[in-house]
Amino acid sequence: MFGFHRLKGDFMKDVLRLKMLLILQNNGTITDFIKDGFTYGQVAEMINKIVVEGYARESEGEIIITDKGKEWVTEFNNTNQLKGSKSWILPEEKSRIEKIDKNEVYLPSRNELHF
């Protein structure tokens, strides 16, 4: 199973790139990034970076995914054994908690709930 709990360093950057490319590929919106706590400026920087790297390009006022970007998504999914819905539905990381003992009770405060 693919563990998103390992989000650190380069892997985190890859997951953010994957999320951005999936949004571009499926004509989505950046609302998910804003909900994750990113500012519009940070999202713009991410978009600029994937354009500079060649994973996306500007066309007629829109940012679209390139063939290189599509190949990278496929390679990332294959490398990390993401198949079916796991290849296009990314887990929400901000609600993830550290693993606890199976007999331990967890009651989050209302401030920790993100839904």
N, CA, C and O atoms as a DFTB+ gen file, in Angstrom:
460 C
 N C O
     1  1       0.828      -1.184       0.000
     2  2       0.000       0.000       0.000
     3  2       0.867       1.240       0.000
     4  3       1.948       1.255       0.588
     5  1       0.403       2.246      -0.641
     6  2       1.126       3.493      -0.778
     7  2       0.908       4.353       0.450
     8  3      -0.240       4.616       0.807
     9  1       1.971       4.803       1.112
    10  2       1.832       5.565       2.348
    11  2       2.113       7.043       2.164
    12  3       3.269       7.431       2.000
    13  1       1.076       7.883       2.187
    14  2       1.267       9.317       2.075
    15  2       1.766       9.912       3.384
    16  3       2.087      11.099       3.439
    17  1       1.837       9.097       4.450
    18  2       2.327       9.614       5.721
    19  2       3.823       9.901       5.665
    20  3       4.374      10.471       6.607
    21  1       4.489       9.517       4.575
    22  2       5.918       9.739       4.429
    23  2       6.227      11.077       3.755
    24  3       7.339      11.258       3.257
    25  1       5.304      11.996       3.723
    26  2       5.467      13.226       2.970
    27  2       6.571      14.106       3.539
    28  3       6.339      14.901       4.451
    29  1       7.761      13.955       2.997
    30  2       8.903      14.763       3.430
    31  2       9.791      15.014       2.218
    32  3       9.898      14.173       1.326
    33  1      10.410      16.156       2.199
    34  2      11.413      16.471       1.197
    35  2      10.932      16.335      -0.232
    36  3       9.875      16.847      -0.599
    37  1      11.734      15.627      -1.047
    38  2      11.438      15.479      -2.462
    39  2      10.120      14.767      -2.705
    40  3       9.409      15.079      -3.660
    41  1       9.793      13.817      -1.852
    42  2       8.543      13.089      -2.034
    43  2       7.357      14.031      -1.884
    44  3       6.383      13.926      -2.629
    45  1       7.430      14.949      -0.927
    46  2       6.371      15.941      -0.740
    47  2       6.236      16.795      -1.988
    48  3       5.124      17.069      -2.439
    49  1       7.355      17.213      -2.543
    50  2       7.328      18.009      -3.766
    51  2       6.684      17.228      -4.903
    52  3       5.930      17.789      -5.700
    53  1       6.982      15.930      -4.978
    54  2       6.392      15.088      -6.019
    55  2       4.881      14.974      -5.850
    56  3       4.147      14.990      -6.838
    57  1       4.412      14.859      -4.627
    58  2       2.977      14.745      -4.380
    59  2       2.274      16.058      -4.738
    60  3       1.185      16.046      -5.312
    61  1       2.902      17.191      -4.398
    62  2       2.326      18.483      -4.770
    63  2       2.306      18.643      -6.292
    64  3       1.332      19.144      -6.854
    65  1       3.382      18.218      -6.952
    66  2       3.423      18.269      -8.414
    67  2       2.328      17.380      -8.993
    68  3       1.629      17.775      -9.926
    69  1       2.181      16.172      -8.434
    70  2       1.138      15.261      -8.898
    71  2      -0.237      15.895      -8.758
    72  3      -1.051      15.840      -9.680
    73  1      -0.493      16.494      -7.608
    74  2      -1.790      17.117      -7.371
    75  2      -2.043      18.240      -8.374
    76  3      -3.141      18.351      -8.919
    77  1      -1.034      19.070      -8.617
    78  2      -1.189      20.171      -9.565
    79  2      -1.410      19.647     -10.979
    80  3      -2.264      20.161     -11.701
    81  1      -0.658      18.639     -11.378
    82  2      -0.814      18.098     -12.724
    83  2      -2.170      17.424     -12.908
    84  3      -2.762      17.512     -13.983
    85  1      -2.665      16.757     -11.877
    86  2      -3.992      16.149     -11.965
    87  2      -5.073      17.226     -12.085
    88  3      -6.054      17.049     -12.807
    89  1      -4.888      18.333     -11.378
    90  2      -5.835      19.447     -11.499
    91  2      -5.828      19.983     -12.925
    92  3      -6.890      20.230     -13.497
    93  1      -4.651      20.164     -13.503
    94  2      -4.560      20.654     -14.876
    95  2      -5.128      19.651     -15.870
    96  3      -5.840      20.024     -16.802
    97  1      -4.813      18.389     -15.669
    98  2      -5.258      17.340     -16.587
    99  2      -6.780      17.202     -16.588
   100  3      -7.379      16.908     -17.622
   101  1      -7.399      17.414     -15.431
   102  2      -8.840      17.199     -15.304
   103  2      -9.632      18.502     -15.225
   104  3     -10.788      18.503     -14.803
   105  1      -9.006      19.619     -15.632
   106  2      -9.658      20.931     -15.628
   107  2     -10.247      21.274     -14.262
   108  3     -11.368      21.775     -14.171
   109  1      -9.487      21.003     -13.204
   110  2      -9.932      21.295     -11.848
   111  2      -9.616      22.724     -11.452
   112  3      -9.246      23.549     -12.287
   113  1      -9.767      23.007     -10.158
   114  2      -9.470      24.338      -9.638
   115  2      -8.421      24.227      -8.533
   116  3      -8.152      23.142      -8.017
   117  1      -7.846      25.356      -8.188
   118  2      -6.809      25.371      -7.151
   119  2      -7.406      25.459      -5.753
   120  3      -6.672      25.626      -4.779
   121  1      -8.703      25.352      -5.644
   122  2      -9.386      25.454      -4.352
   123  2      -8.822      24.458      -3.339
   124  3      -8.703      24.780      -2.157
   125  1      -8.475      23.252      -3.790
   126  2      -7.915      22.255      -2.873
   127  2      -6.612      22.735      -2.248
   128  3      -6.363      22.485      -1.068
   129  1      -5.783      23.417      -3.022
   130  2      -4.538      23.947      -2.468
   131  2      -4.832      25.041      -1.438
   132  3      -4.168      25.121      -0.404
   133  1      -5.811      25.867      -1.719
   134  2      -6.179      26.937      -0.784
   135  2      -6.727      26.313       0.501
   136  3      -6.402      26.770       1.597
   137  1      -7.555      25.275       0.373
   138  2      -8.088      24.588       1.544
   139  2      -6.981      23.913       2.349
   140  3      -7.094      23.766       3.566
   141  1      -5.913      23.503       1.667
   142  2      -4.778      22.872       2.350
   143  2      -3.894      23.889       3.056
   144  3      -2.935      23.510       3.728
   145  1      -4.203      25.183       2.915
   146  2      -3.447      26.208       3.626
   147  2      -2.436      26.959       2.791
   148  3      -1.706      27.795       3.324
   149  1      -2.369      26.687       1.494
   150  2      -1.451      27.414       0.633
   151  2      -2.065      28.768       0.265
   152  3      -3.285      28.896       0.165
   153  1      -1.220      29.764       0.068
   154  2      -1.699      31.066      -0.377
   155  2      -1.761      31.065      -1.900
   156  3      -1.187      30.195      -2.554
   157  1      -2.462      32.047      -2.453
   158  2      -2.531      32.162      -3.911
   159  2      -1.135      32.377      -4.497
   160  3      -0.833      31.885      -5.585
   161  1      -0.302      33.097      -3.791
   162  2       1.073      33.315      -4.235
   163  2       1.864      32.020      -4.305
   164  3       2.608      31.791      -5.259
   165  1       1.703      31.169      -3.294
   166  2       2.404      29.880      -3.293
   167  2       1.910      28.990      -4.429
   168  3       2.699      28.290      -5.064
   169  1       0.607      29.021      -4.682
   170  2       0.051      28.232      -5.781
   171  2       0.602      28.745      -7.113
   172  3       0.940      27.956      -7.995
   173  1       0.690      30.060      -7.252
   174  2       1.249      30.647      -8.472
   175  2       2.708      30.220      -8.657
   176  3       3.131      29.931      -9.777
   177  1       3.471      30.180      -7.574
   178  2       4.864      29.720      -7.650
   179  2       4.933      28.265      -8.107
   180  3       5.785      27.908      -8.920
   181  1       4.030      27.420      -7.580
   182  2       4.002      26.010      -7.994
   183  2       3.695      25.893      -9.481
   184  3       4.312      25.101     -10.195
   185  1       2.734      26.692      -9.938
   186  2       2.372      26.661     -11.362
   187  2       3.556      27.108     -12.211
   188  3       3.880      26.469     -13.213
   189  1       4.204      28.207     -11.812
   190  2       5.376      28.680     -12.557
   191  2       6.464      27.621     -12.606
   192  3       7.111      27.437     -13.637
   193  1       6.666      26.924     -11.495
   194  2       7.716      25.910     -11.440
   195  2       7.439      24.753     -12.395
   196  3       8.343      24.301     -13.098
   197  1       6.193      24.270     -12.426
   198  2       5.916      23.140     -13.326
   199  2       5.936      23.578     -14.790
   200  3       6.188      22.763     -15.678
   201  1       5.670      24.863     -15.044
   202  2       5.787      25.377     -16.416
   203  2       7.264      25.424     -16.808
   204  3       7.633      24.980     -17.895
   205  1       8.110      25.961     -15.922
   206  2       9.554      26.036     -16.195
   207  2      10.143      24.638     -16.375
   208  3      11.003      24.434     -17.232
   209  1       9.683      23.671     -15.569
   210  2      10.181      22.297     -15.665
   211  2       9.666      21.580     -16.910
   212  3      10.159      20.503     -17.246
   213  1       8.682      22.160     -17.599
   214  2       8.175      21.564     -18.831
   215  2       7.015      20.607     -18.647
   216  3       6.623      19.929     -19.597
   217  1       6.452      20.533     -17.440
   218  2       5.322      19.633     -17.192
   219  2       3.983      20.260     -17.605
   220  3       2.981      19.561     -17.753
   221  1       3.983      21.581     -17.787
   222  2       2.778      22.296     -18.206
   223  2       3.215      23.465     -19.076
   224  3       4.386      23.847     -19.094
   225  1       2.238      24.032     -19.807
   226  2       2.547      25.199     -20.633
   227  2       1.317      26.088     -20.731
   228  3       0.194      25.664     -20.458
   229  1       1.557      27.329     -21.127
   230  2       0.470      28.285     -21.302
   231  2       0.004      28.200     -22.745
   232  3       0.814      28.186     -23.671
   233  1      -1.307      28.143     -22.926
   234  2      -1.881      28.082     -24.269
   235  2      -3.198      28.845     -24.269
   236  3      -4.149      28.464     -23.587
   237  1      -3.241      29.920     -25.035
   238  2      -4.452      30.734     -25.172
   239  2      -4.999      31.180     -23.815
   240  3      -6.204      31.125     -23.570
   241  1      -4.107      31.617     -22.949
   242  2      -4.513      32.127     -21.643
   243  2      -4.791      31.063     -20.599
   244  3      -5.219      31.392     -19.493
   245  1      -4.564      29.809     -20.913
   246  2      -4.783      28.713     -19.965
   247  2      -3.487      27.957     -19.739
   248  3      -2.617      27.921     -20.609
   249  1      -3.364      27.357     -18.570
   250  2      -2.226      26.478     -18.282
   251  2      -2.702      25.057     -18.531
   252  3      -3.687      24.613     -17.941
   253  1      -2.001      24.342     -19.407
   254  2      -2.390      22.968     -19.730
   255  2      -1.208      22.033     -19.491
   256  3      -0.049      22.445     -19.546
   257  1      -1.519      20.788     -19.228
   258  2      -0.487      19.778     -18.987
   259  2       0.138      19.381     -20.329
   260  3      -0.558      19.274     -21.339
   261  1       1.446      19.166     -20.328
   262  2       2.146      18.752     -21.541
   263  2       2.247      17.231     -21.575
   264  3       1.879      16.548     -20.619
   265  1       2.749      16.716     -22.689
   266  2       2.976      15.271     -22.790
   267  2       3.988      14.820     -21.738
   268  3       3.858      13.739     -21.164
   269  1       5.006      15.664     -21.488
   270  2       5.993      15.347     -20.451
   271  2       5.304      15.227     -19.097
   272  3       5.628      14.332     -18.316
   273  1       4.356      16.119     -18.809
   274  2       3.614      16.071     -17.555
   275  2       2.773      14.812     -17.449
   276  3       2.727      14.185     -16.391
   277  1       2.110      14.438     -18.532
   278  2       1.288      13.220     -18.538
   279  2       2.152      11.984     -18.322
   280  3       1.770      11.066     -17.597
   281  1       3.329      11.971     -18.963
   282  2       4.255      10.848     -18.784
   283  2       4.741      10.780     -17.340
   284  3       4.859       9.691     -16.778
   285  1       5.027      11.942     -16.730
   286  2       5.492      11.957     -15.348
   287  2       4.422      11.411     -14.411
   288  3       4.736      10.650     -13.496
   289  1       3.154      11.790     -14.627
   290  2       2.046      11.286     -13.797
   291  2       1.971       9.769     -13.911
   292  3       1.852       9.075     -12.901
   293  1       2.041       9.254     -15.128
   294  2       1.981       7.803     -15.341
   295  2       3.150       7.107     -14.666
   296  3       2.967       6.082     -14.008
   297  1       4.357       7.655     -14.823
   298  2       5.552       7.066     -14.206
   299  2       5.456       7.095     -12.681
   300  3       5.798       6.112     -12.024
   301  1       4.996       8.208     -12.113
   302  2       4.851       8.325     -10.662
   303  2       3.857       7.283     -10.149
   304  3       4.113       6.622      -9.142
   305  1       2.725       7.136     -10.836
   306  2       1.719       6.151     -10.435
   307  2       2.270       4.735     -10.512
   308  3       2.023       3.924      -9.619
   309  1       3.012       4.432     -11.568
   310  2       3.595       3.089     -11.711
   311  2       4.662       2.825     -10.659
   312  3       4.701       1.744     -10.071
   313  1       5.523       3.803     -10.418
   314  2       6.598       3.657      -9.430
   315  2       6.045       3.411      -8.031
   316  3       6.587       2.608      -7.271
   317  1       4.967       4.107      -7.700
   318  2       4.385       4.017      -6.360
   319  2       3.194       3.076      -6.290
   320  3       2.459       3.057      -5.302
   321  1       3.013       2.297      -7.347
   322  2       1.965       1.276      -7.421
   323  2       0.580       1.850      -7.137
   324  3      -0.203       1.274      -6.382
   325  1       0.293       2.993      -7.753
   326  2      -1.018       3.617      -7.617
   327  2      -1.885       3.170      -8.788
   328  3      -1.595       3.481      -9.943
   329  1      -2.938       2.448      -8.480
   330  2      -3.828       1.940      -9.525
   331  2      -5.256       2.284      -9.162
   332  3      -5.575       2.509      -7.995
   333  1      -6.107       2.323     -10.158
   334  2      -7.515       2.627      -9.919
   335  2      -7.687       4.037      -9.388
   336  3      -7.029       4.967      -9.854
   337  1      -8.567       4.194      -8.420
   338  2      -8.859       5.526      -7.884
   339  2      -7.675       6.117      -7.132
   340  3      -7.598       7.337      -6.982
   341  1      -6.746       5.285      -6.654
   342  2      -5.572       5.810      -5.947
   343  2      -4.696       6.651      -6.869
   344  3      -3.908       7.465      -6.388
   345  1      -4.817       6.473      -8.177
   346  2      -3.983       7.226      -9.108
   347  2      -4.516       8.626      -9.365
   348  3      -3.810       9.445      -9.952
   349  1      -5.734       8.927      -8.946
   350  2      -6.263      10.273      -9.161
   351  2      -6.977      10.876      -7.962
   352  3      -7.357      12.046      -8.009
   353  1      -7.174      10.117      -6.886
   354  2      -7.728      10.663      -5.653
   355  2      -6.623      10.671      -4.607
   356  3      -6.132       9.618      -4.201
   357  1      -6.241      11.855      -4.179
   358  2      -5.172      11.983      -3.196
   359  2      -5.771      12.158      -1.809
   360  3      -6.742      12.898      -1.647
   361  1      -5.210      11.489      -0.805
   362  2      -5.751      11.624       0.552
   363  2      -5.548      13.028       1.103
   364  3      -4.608      13.727       0.721
   365  1      -6.432      13.431       1.997
   366  2      -6.324      14.727       2.647
   367  2      -5.362      14.583       3.822
   368  3      -5.657      13.883       4.791
   369  1      -4.242      15.231       3.734
   370  2      -3.185      15.070       4.729
   371  2      -3.404      15.871       6.001
   372  3      -2.905      15.472       7.054
   373  1      -4.127      16.984       5.951
   374  2      -4.207      17.833       7.137
   375  2      -5.020      17.199       8.256
   376  3      -4.907      17.630       9.403
   377  1      -5.831      16.196       7.963
   378  2      -6.617      15.529       8.997
   379  2      -5.966      14.247       9.511
   380  3      -6.508      13.597      10.405
   381  1      -4.824      13.881       8.965
   382  2      -4.132      12.660       9.378
   383  2      -3.523      12.854      10.762
   384  3      -2.977      13.917      11.056
   385  1      -3.611      11.842      11.606
   386  2      -3.026      11.889      12.944
   387  2      -1.944      10.825      13.041
   388  3      -1.870       9.923      12.206
   389  1      -1.113      10.935      14.055
   390  2      -0.089       9.913      14.277
   391  2      -0.761       8.612      14.678
   392  3      -1.829       8.612      15.291
   393  1      -0.126       7.506      14.327
   394  2      -0.675       6.200      14.643
   395  2      -0.732       6.015      16.159
   396  3       0.216       6.341      16.873
   397  1      -1.863       5.484      16.637
   398  2      -2.036       5.239      18.067
   399  2      -2.308       3.761      18.285
   400  3      -2.626       3.038      17.342
   401  1      -2.185       3.316      19.517
   402  2      -2.445       1.926      19.875
   403  2      -3.902       1.589      19.580
   404  3      -4.770       2.453      19.706
   405  1      -4.181       0.361      19.195
   406  2      -5.552      -0.003      18.816
   407  2      -6.529       0.060      19.979
   408  3      -7.736       0.140      19.750
   409  1      -6.056       0.027      21.205
   410  2      -6.947       0.122      22.360
   411  2      -7.042       1.543      22.927
   412  3      -7.745       1.778      23.910
   413  1      -6.344       2.466      22.315
   414  2      -6.349       3.848      22.778
   415  2      -7.519       4.603      22.137
   416  3      -7.810       4.424      20.954
   417  1      -8.176       5.438      22.922
   418  2      -9.308       6.214      22.428
   419  2      -8.809       7.591      22.013
   420  3      -8.039       8.226      22.733
   421  1      -9.252       8.042      20.851
   422  2      -8.852       9.354      20.356
   423  2     -10.093      10.226      20.197
   424  3     -11.010       9.888      19.448
   425  1     -10.110      11.333      20.898
   426  2     -11.198      12.298      20.787
   427  2     -10.598      13.647      20.402
   428  3     -10.014      14.323      21.249
   429  1     -10.732      14.046      19.142
   430  2     -10.145      15.325      18.725
   431  2     -10.964      16.495      19.252
   432  3     -12.167      16.371      19.478
   433  1     -10.310      17.613      19.441
   434  2     -11.047      18.815      19.803
   435  2     -11.730      19.349      18.543
   436  3     -11.334      19.005      17.429
   437  1     -12.728      20.166      18.709
   438  2     -13.445      20.716      17.553
   439  2     -12.520      21.537      16.659
   440  3     -12.738      21.615      15.450
   441  1     -11.501      22.142      17.235
   442  2     -10.565      22.959      16.455
   443  2      -9.691      22.120      15.549
   444  3      -9.161      22.632      14.563
   445  1      -9.526      20.827      15.860
   446  2      -8.684      19.958      15.045
   447  2      -9.445      19.365      13.865
   448  3      -8.818      18.834      12.948
   449  1     -10.746      19.435      13.857
   450  2     -11.541      18.862      12.776
   451  2     -11.542      19.795      11.574
   452  3     -11.782      20.995      11.713
   453  1     -11.275      19.248      10.402
   454  2     -11.160      20.062       9.196
   455  2     -12.271      19.803       8.197
   456  3     -12.098      20.055       7.005
   457  1     -13.404      19.306       8.655
   458  2     -14.503      19.078       7.706
   459  2     -15.769      19.687       8.207
   460  3     -16.802      19.597       7.544
